[in-house]
Amino acid sequence: MITLRLMDKGLFAAVSATILLAVPFTCAAADSGWLNKGVSKALSVYDGSTKMAKGDDLIDRRGKVTIRRLIPKCPSDWGNDPTALPYLFYQLSLRTDGQFPSYVDNAGLEITSPEIFNYPIIYFTSHFPFSFTDEEVENLKKYLERGGTLWLDDCTGCGPFMDSVPQNVQRIAPGSEMKQMLRTTPEFFDLYNMVYPFDGVPQVGKEQFCRPLQAAYVRGRPAIIFSPNDYGCFWEISTPPTALNPMGEGAHGYLDEGGFRVRDLVYQFSINWLMYTLTH
């Protein structure tokens, strides 16, 4: 088992305080500027326009890390890799000694639903090409402008999904160019060092799964982050984790050609990605 450790206790406390809140909250004055950024982001997405959950559901989501899947109106296998997000959160808890509790809900949200504003990160993946409707575009525009972040993940790995990304990004973030999120680019330093130093995109032995993430900016921040690498397939599992195999078996055998080391690197990088998104 590989336990993830933060660089120091102060950073650990700061990251803990900025984890995604699914509901509005108040916070004492923060010592660090980036902590304030994280707080402001979580507050700015929700504007009170949607009815909040009641009872146990409200308690269950409060102060927990969560990401919700999106359901587009176009034909899509949006719900593939059903164990991917739950197991990513399992790994987050495992590698941080349970310091980051999560709320897992794999049910998809319609892109036009006002409920997307309850979640600072929303996630869309598919094997197929896609095209957002005008109504979906307008809701996503509003969501991004209020501080939300859209994760896109090509479930094929540089397939038809990827080919659809540029035109859809231009519709929801007009004029924004997709920038490669490179380890050597100063503005993306935190992506690789938010939790602990990471050298770069995991090298998994197949070119289509080794490409840098890309980001499109809205109001000066990376509001759309696209992975052409099919990380959902790396996160998902086909067997339950055990004490001897805390990662579980990967759902696709070819992903394990490099042994568990490959999947471990993807989990490491993905947790950095998650922390980066929650604080930018």
C-alpha positions as a Markdown table, in Angstrom:
| # | Residue | x | y | z |
|---|---|---|---|---|
| 1 | Met | 0.0 | 0.0 | 0.0 |
| 2 | Ile | 1.4 | 3.4 | -0.9 |
| 3 | Thr | 0.3 | 6.2 | 1.5 |
| 4 | Leu | 0.1 | 9.7 | 0.1 |
| 5 | Arg | 1.6 | 12.3 | 2.4 |
| 6 | Leu | 1.3 | 16.0 | 2.0 |
| 7 | Met | 4.4 | 18.2 | 2.1 |
| 8 | Asp | 3.7 | 19.6 | 5.5 |
| 9 | Lys | 1.0 | 19.9 | 8.2 |
| 10 | Gly | 0.2 | 23.4 | 7.3 |
| 11 | Leu | -0.5 | 22.5 | 3.7 |
| 12 | Phe | -2.5 | 19.5 | 4.8 |
| 13 | Ala | -4.8 | 21.7 | 6.9 |
| 14 | Ala | -5.2 | 24.2 | 4.1 |
| 15 | Val | -6.1 | 21.6 | 1.5 |
| 16 | Ser | -8.5 | 20.0 | 4.0 |
| 17 | Ala | -10.3 | 23.3 | 4.5 |
| 18 | Thr | -10.8 | 23.9 | 0.8 |
| 19 | Ile | -12.3 | 20.5 | -0.2 |
| 20 | Leu | -15.5 | 20.8 | -2.2 |
| 21 | Leu | -18.6 | 21.7 | -0.3 |
| 22 | Ala | -21.8 | 20.6 | -1.9 |
| 23 | Val | -23.8 | 23.3 | 0.0 |
| 24 | Pro | -23.1 | 27.0 | 1.0 |
| 25 | Phe | -20.9 | 27.5 | 4.1 |
| 26 | Thr | -19.1 | 30.1 | 6.1 |
| 27 | Cys | -15.4 | 30.0 | 7.0 |
| 28 | Ala | -13.1 | 31.9 | 9.3 |
| 29 | Ala | -10.5 | 34.1 | 7.7 |
| 30 | Ala | -7.9 | 32.0 | 6.1 |
| 31 | Asp | -4.1 | 32.5 | 6.4 |
| 32 | Ser | -3.3 | 31.7 | 2.8 |
| 33 | Gly | -4.4 | 33.3 | -0.4 |
| 34 | Trp | -5.1 | 30.1 | -2.2 |
| 35 | Leu | -7.2 | 28.9 | 0.6 |
| 36 | Asn | -9.4 | 31.9 | 0.2 |
| 37 | Lys | -9.6 | 31.1 | -3.5 |
| 38 | Gly | -10.9 | 27.7 | -2.8 |
| 39 | Val | -13.5 | 29.1 | -0.4 |
| 40 | Ser | -14.6 | 31.7 | -2.9 |
| 41 | Lys | -15.0 | 29.1 | -5.6 |
| 42 | Ala | -17.2 | 26.8 | -3.6 |
| 43 | Leu | -19.4 | 29.8 | -2.7 |
| 44 | Ser | -19.6 | 31.3 | -6.1 |
| 45 | Val | -21.0 | 28.3 | -7.9 |
| 46 | Tyr | -24.1 | 28.1 | -5.7 |
| 47 | Asp | -26.2 | 31.2 | -5.9 |
| 48 | Gly | -29.3 | 30.0 | -4.0 |
| 49 | Ser | -31.3 | 29.4 | -7.2 |
| 50 | Thr | -31.8 | 25.7 | -6.6 |
| 51 | Lys | -33.6 | 24.0 | -3.8 |
| 52 | Met | -31.1 | 22.4 | -1.4 |
| 53 | Ala | -31.3 | 18.8 | -0.4 |
| 54 | Lys | -33.1 | 18.0 | 2.9 |
| 55 | Gly | -32.5 | 15.8 | 5.9 |
| 56 | Asp | -29.9 | 13.0 | 5.6 |
| 57 | Asp | -28.9 | 13.8 | 2.1 |
| 58 | Leu | -27.8 | 17.4 | 3.1 |
| 59 | Ile | -25.8 | 16.0 | 6.1 |
| 60 | Asp | -24.2 | 13.3 | 3.9 |
| 61 | Arg | -22.9 | 15.8 | 1.4 |
| 62 | Arg | -21.8 | 18.6 | 3.7 |
| 63 | Gly | -18.0 | 19.2 | 3.6 |
| 64 | Lys | -17.3 | 16.1 | 1.5 |
| 65 | Val | -15.4 | 15.7 | -1.8 |
| 66 | Thr | -17.7 | 14.9 | -4.7 |
| 67 | Ile | -18.0 | 14.9 | -8.5 |
| 68 | Arg | -21.2 | 14.4 | -10.4 |
| 69 | Arg | -21.5 | 12.8 | -13.9 |
| 70 | Leu | -23.3 | 14.6 | -16.7 |
| 71 | Ile | -26.0 | 13.2 | -19.0 |
| 72 | Pro | -26.1 | 15.0 | -22.4 |
| 73 | Lys | -29.1 | 15.0 | -24.7 |
| 74 | Cys | -27.1 | 13.6 | -27.6 |
| 75 | Pro | -26.6 | 9.8 | -27.8 |
| 76 | Ser | -23.9 | 8.9 | -25.2 |
| 77 | Asp | -22.7 | 6.1 | -23.0 |
| 78 | Trp | -22.1 | 8.7 | -20.3 |
| 79 | Gly | -22.5 | 6.1 | -17.5 |
| 80 | Asn | -19.6 | 3.8 | -18.5 |
| 81 | Asp | -16.9 | 2.8 | -16.0 |
| 82 | Pro | -19.4 | 2.8 | -13.1 |
| 83 | Thr | -16.7 | 2.0 | -10.5 |
| 84 | Ala | -14.4 | 4.8 | -11.7 |
| 85 | Leu | -15.4 | 7.8 | -9.6 |
| 86 | Pro | -16.3 | 5.7 | -6.5 |
| 87 | Tyr | -12.9 | 4.0 | -6.6 |
| 88 | Leu | -11.0 | 7.3 | -7.2 |
| 89 | Phe | -12.6 | 8.5 | -4.0 |
| 90 | Tyr | -11.7 | 5.3 | -2.2 |
| 91 | Gln | -8.1 | 5.8 | -3.3 |
| 92 | Leu | -8.2 | 9.4 | -2.1 |
| 93 | Ser | -9.3 | 8.3 | 1.4 |
| 94 | Leu | -6.8 | 5.4 | 1.5 |
| 95 | Arg | -3.9 | 7.6 | 0.5 |
| 96 | Thr | -4.7 | 10.4 | 3.0 |
| 97 | Asp | -5.6 | 8.3 | 6.0 |
| 98 | Gly | -9.3 | 9.1 | 5.6 |
| 99 | Gln | -8.8 | 12.9 | 6.0 |
| 100 | Phe | -10.9 | 13.7 | 2.9 |
| 101 | Pro | -14.4 | 12.1 | 3.3 |
| 102 | Ser | -16.3 | 11.8 | 0.0 |
| 103 | Tyr | -19.9 | 11.8 | -1.1 |
| 104 | Val | -20.4 | 9.3 | -3.9 |
| 105 | Asp | -23.4 | 9.5 | -6.3 |
| 106 | Asn | -23.0 | 7.9 | -9.6 |
| 107 | Ala | -26.5 | 8.9 | -10.9 |
| 108 | Gly | -26.1 | 11.3 | -13.8 |
| 109 | Leu | -27.3 | 14.9 | -13.9 |
| 110 | Glu | -29.0 | 16.4 | -17.0 |
| 111 | Ile | -26.7 | 19.2 | -18.2 |
| 112 | Thr | -29.7 | 21.5 | -18.2 |
| 113 | Ser | -30.5 | 20.7 | -14.6 |
| 114 | Pro | -30.1 | 23.5 | -12.1 |
| 115 | Glu | -28.7 | 20.9 | -9.7 |
| 116 | Ile | -25.3 | 21.1 | -11.4 |
| 117 | Phe | -24.8 | 24.4 | -9.5 |
| 118 | Asn | -24.6 | 22.4 | -6.3 |
| 119 | Tyr | -21.3 | 20.8 | -7.4 |
| 120 | Pro | -18.0 | 22.7 | -8.2 |
| 121 | Ile | -16.8 | 19.8 | -10.3 |
| 122 | Ile | -18.9 | 18.0 | -12.9 |
| 123 | Tyr | -17.6 | 15.2 | -15.1 |
| 124 | Phe | -18.5 | 14.0 | -18.6 |
| 125 | Thr | -17.0 | 11.0 | -20.4 |
| 126 | Ser | -18.0 | 8.9 | -23.3 |
| 127 | His | -16.7 | 6.8 | -26.2 |
| 128 | Phe | -18.7 | 8.7 | -28.7 |
| 129 | Pro | -18.6 | 12.1 | -30.4 |
| 130 | Phe | -20.9 | 14.7 | -28.7 |
| 131 | Ser | -22.6 | 18.0 | -29.4 |
| 132 | Phe | -24.2 | 20.1 | -26.6 |
| 133 | Thr | -27.6 | 21.6 | -27.3 |
| 134 | Asp | -28.1 | 25.3 | -27.2 |
| 135 | Glu | -29.9 | 24.9 | -23.8 |
| 136 | Glu | -27.0 | 22.8 | -22.4 |
| 137 | Val | -24.5 | 25.4 | -23.7 |
| 138 | Glu | -26.2 | 28.2 | -21.9 |
| 139 | Asn | -26.4 | 26.3 | -18.6 |
| 140 | Leu | -22.8 | 25.3 | -18.8 |
| 141 | Lys | -21.7 | 28.9 | -19.6 |
| 142 | Lys | -23.5 | 30.1 | -16.5 |
| 143 | Tyr | -22.0 | 27.3 | -14.4 |
| 144 | Leu | -18.4 | 28.1 | -15.5 |
| 145 | Glu | -18.8 | 31.8 | -15.0 |
| 146 | Arg | -19.9 | 31.2 | -11.4 |
| 147 | Gly | -16.8 | 29.2 | -10.7 |
| 148 | Gly | -17.6 | 25.7 | -11.5 |
| 149 | Thr | -15.2 | 23.3 | -13.3 |
| 150 | Leu | -16.1 | 20.9 | -16.1 |
| 151 | Trp | -13.9 | 17.7 | -16.4 |
| 152 | Leu | -13.9 | 16.0 | -19.8 |
| 153 | Asp | -12.4 | 12.6 | -20.2 |
| 154 | Asp | -12.1 | 10.7 | -23.5 |
| 155 | Cys | -13.1 | 7.1 | -22.7 |
| 156 | Thr | -11.4 | 5.8 | -25.8 |
| 157 | Gly | -8.1 | 7.6 | -25.4 |
| 158 | Cys | -7.8 | 10.1 | -28.3 |
| 159 | Gly | -10.9 | 8.9 | -30.0 |
| 160 | Pro | -14.0 | 10.5 | -31.5 |
| 161 | Phe | -14.8 | 12.1 | -28.1 |
| 162 | Met | -11.6 | 14.1 | -28.3 |
| 163 | Asp | -12.4 | 15.3 | -31.8 |
| 164 | Ser | -15.6 | 16.8 | -30.5 |
| 165 | Val | -14.0 | 18.8 | -27.7 |
| 166 | Pro | -12.7 | 21.9 | -29.5 |
| 167 | Gln | -16.0 | 22.9 | -31.1 |
| 168 | Asn | -17.9 | 22.3 | -27.9 |
| 169 | Val | -15.4 | 24.2 | -25.8 |
| 170 | Gln | -15.7 | 27.2 | -28.2 |
| 171 | Arg | -19.4 | 27.2 | -27.7 |
| 172 | Ile | -19.3 | 27.2 | -23.9 |
| 173 | Ala | -16.1 | 29.3 | -23.5 |
| 174 | Pro | -16.0 | 31.4 | -26.7 |
| 175 | Gly | -12.5 | 32.6 | -27.6 |
| 176 | Ser | -10.8 | 30.4 | -25.1 |
| 177 | Glu | -7.8 | 28.4 | -26.4 |
| 178 | Met | -7.0 | 24.9 | -25.0 |
| 179 | Lys | -3.6 | 25.1 | -23.3 |
| 180 | Gln | -1.5 | 22.1 | -22.5 |
| 181 | Met | -1.1 | 21.7 | -18.8 |
| 182 | Leu | 2.7 | 20.9 | -18.8 |
| 183 | Arg | 4.9 | 20.3 | -15.8 |
| 184 | Thr | 7.3 | 22.9 | -17.2 |
| 185 | Thr | 4.7 | 25.7 | -17.4 |
| 186 | Pro | 4.8 | 27.9 | -14.3 |
| 187 | Glu | 1.0 | 28.5 | -14.2 |
| 188 | Phe | 0.4 | 24.7 | -13.9 |
| 189 | Phe | 3.0 | 24.1 | -11.2 |
| 190 | Asp | 0.3 | 23.4 | -8.6 |
| 191 | Leu | -1.2 | 20.6 | -10.7 |
| 192 | Tyr | 1.9 | 18.6 | -10.1 |
| 193 | Asn | 2.9 | 19.8 | -6.6 |
| 194 | Met | -0.4 | 20.5 | -4.8 |
| 195 | Val | -0.3 | 17.3 | -2.8 |
| 196 | Tyr | 3.2 | 16.1 | -3.4 |
| 197 | Pro | 5.7 | 16.5 | -6.3 |
| 198 | Phe | 4.8 | 14.7 | -9.4 |
| 199 | Asp | 7.1 | 14.5 | -12.4 |
| 200 | Gly | 4.5 | 14.5 | -15.2 |
| 201 | Val | 1.8 | 12.7 | -17.0 |
| 202 | Pro | 1.9 | 9.0 | -16.2 |
| 203 | Gln | 3.7 | 7.0 | -18.9 |
| 204 | Val | 1.5 | 4.0 | -19.4 |
| 205 | Gly | 3.2 | 2.4 | -22.4 |
| 206 | Lys | 0.7 | 3.5 | -25.0 |
| 207 | Glu | 1.0 | 6.8 | -26.7 |
| 208 | Gln | -2.7 | 7.6 | -26.7 |
| 209 | Phe | -2.8 | 7.4 | -22.9 |
| 210 | Cys | 0.3 | 9.7 | -22.3 |
| 211 | Arg | -0.9 | 13.1 | -23.5 |
| 212 | Pro | -1.0 | 16.2 | -21.2 |
| 213 | Leu | -4.2 | 17.5 | -19.9 |
| 214 | Gln | -5.6 | 20.6 | -21.6 |
| 215 | Ala | -7.4 | 23.6 | -20.0 |
| 216 | Ala | -9.7 | 26.3 | -21.3 |
| 217 | Tyr | -9.9 | 29.5 | -19.3 |
| 218 | Val | -13.0 | 31.4 | -18.1 |
| 219 | Arg | -12.4 | 34.6 | -16.2 |
| 220 | Gly | -8.7 | 33.8 | -15.8 |
| 221 | Arg | -9.0 | 30.3 | -14.4 |
| 222 | Pro | -8.9 | 26.8 | -15.9 |
| 223 | Ala | -12.6 | 26.2 | -16.0 |
| 224 | Ile | -12.6 | 23.3 | -18.5 |
| 225 | Ile | -10.0 | 20.5 | -18.1 |
| 226 | Phe | -9.8 | 17.9 | -20.7 |
| 227 | Ser | -8.1 | 14.5 | -20.4 |
| 228 | Pro | -7.5 | 12.6 | -23.7 |
| 229 | Asn | -6.2 | 9.7 | -21.6 |
| 230 | Asp | -9.3 | 7.8 | -20.5 |
| 231 | Tyr | -8.4 | 8.1 | -16.8 |
| 232 | Gly | -11.8 | 6.6 | -16.0 |
| 233 | Cys | -10.7 | 3.2 | -17.3 |
| 234 | Phe | -7.6 | 3.4 | -15.1 |
| 235 | Trp | -9.7 | 4.3 | -12.0 |
| 236 | Glu | -12.3 | 1.6 | -12.4 |
| 237 | Ile | -11.9 | -1.9 | -10.9 |
| 238 | Ser | -13.3 | -5.4 | -11.6 |
| 239 | Thr | -12.7 | -6.9 | -8.2 |
| 240 | Pro | -13.1 | -5.5 | -4.7 |
| 241 | Pro | -9.9 | -4.2 | -3.0 |
| 242 | Thr | -8.3 | -6.4 | -0.3 |
| 243 | Ala | -5.6 | -6.0 | 2.3 |
| 244 | Leu | -3.1 | -7.6 | -0.1 |
| 245 | Asn | -4.4 | -5.8 | -3.1 |
| 246 | Pro | -5.7 | -2.4 | -2.0 |
| 247 | Met | -6.0 | -1.1 | -5.6 |
| 248 | Gly | -8.2 | -4.0 | -6.8 |
| 249 | Glu | -7.8 | -5.6 | -10.2 |
| 250 | Gly | -8.0 | -3.1 | -13.1 |
| 251 | Ala | -11.1 | -3.6 | -15.3 |
| 252 | His | -9.0 | -3.8 | -18.4 |
| 253 | Gly | -6.1 | -6.1 | -18.5 |
| 254 | Tyr | -4.1 | -4.1 | -21.0 |
| 255 | Leu | -3.9 | -1.3 | -18.4 |
| 256 | Asp | -1.8 | -3.5 | -16.2 |
| 257 | Glu | 0.9 | -4.3 | -18.7 |
| 258 | Gly | 3.2 | -2.1 | -16.5 |
| 259 | Gly | 2.0 | -3.8 | -13.3 |
| 260 | Phe | 0.2 | -2.0 | -10.5 |
| 261 | Arg | 2.8 | 0.8 | -10.8 |
| 262 | Val | 1.0 | 2.2 | -13.8 |
| 263 | Arg | -2.4 | 2.4 | -12.1 |
| 264 | Asp | -0.8 | 3.8 | -9.0 |
| 265 | Leu | 0.8 | 6.6 | -11.0 |
| 266 | Val | -2.6 | 7.4 | -12.5 |
| 267 | Tyr | -4.2 | 7.6 | -9.1 |
| 268 | Gln | -1.4 | 9.8 | -7.8 |
| 269 | Phe | -1.7 | 12.2 | -10.7 |
| 270 | Ser | -5.5 | 12.2 | -10.6 |
| 271 | Ile | -5.6 | 13.1 | -6.9 |
| 272 | Asn | -3.3 | 16.0 | -7.7 |
| 273 | Trp | -5.7 | 16.9 | -10.5 |
| 274 | Leu | -8.6 | 16.8 | -8.0 |
| 275 | Met | -6.8 | 19.0 | -5.5 |
| 276 | Tyr | -5.7 | 21.4 | -8.2 |
| 277 | Thr | -9.3 | 21.8 | -9.4 |
| 278 | Leu | -10.7 | 22.4 | -5.9 |
| 279 | Thr | -8.3 | 25.3 | -5.3 |
| 280 | His | -8.2 | 27.1 | -8.6 |
